[in-house]
Amino acid sequence: MTQVSRAPLLLGALWCRYHTTLTAFTDSAALITVPANLLLSPLTDRLPVVIPSHALAAWLDPNTDSETLNSLLAPAPLELLGAFPVSNHVNNPAYQSSACAHPTGSMLRWAVSQEL
C-alpha cells in the first residue's frame, strides 16, 4: 500500500512511555486501524488510519476533543491509496529480503470510471 503520489503518509498511532524502574523506561506504539476502503478491501479488511495533513495539529494536540479525533478515524479516500503486487515470498517468514517489497506489476488505483 502506498499513496498514489508516492508521498509519505501520516498514519494514526498511539504512543506511550512507561517507566519500568526509577531510571529506565520503555516506549510503546500501536497503529490505529480502520476498515479498508472499497478499492483495497479485496486485499485486506483493515488498514492504518491515514491522518490528513490539515488535521495533523489537531491529531497531535492532547487537548483536542474526542469527537474531532473520532471524525478522523475513517477509511482513506478512494483516490489516495494504491497497491502494488509483490512477490509471494512476502508470505514466507523464512524469506527475509528487501525484495519482498519490490513491485512485480502495475499499481492498483481507483479510476474515475469506478465512481460509485
HUWOBEL-V208419 format. One line per field, one symbol per residue. ss: DSSP state (A for helix, B for strand, O for the rest). psi: psi as a letter, one per 30 degrees, with the letter a starting at -180 (. if undefined). burial: # if it has 16 or more other ideal C-beta (glycine too) atoms within 10 Angstrom, else .. A space follows every 10 residues. Layout:
ss: ???
psi: ???
burial: ???
This chain:
ss: OBBOOOOOOO BOBBBBBBBO OOOOBBBBBB BOBBBOOOOO OOOOOBBBOB OOAAAAAAAA OOOOOAAAAA AOOOOOOOOO BBBBBBOAAA AOOOOOOAAA AOBBBBBBOO OAAAOO
psi: klkefgllkj kklkkkkkkf affllkkklk kkllklleef ffelfllkkk kkefgeeeef jfgkleeeee ffillkkefe llkkklkfff fjffjikfff fkkgalkklk keffk.
burial: ##.......# .#........ .......... ...#.##.## ......#### #...#..##. ........#. .#..##.#.# ###....... .......... ........## ......
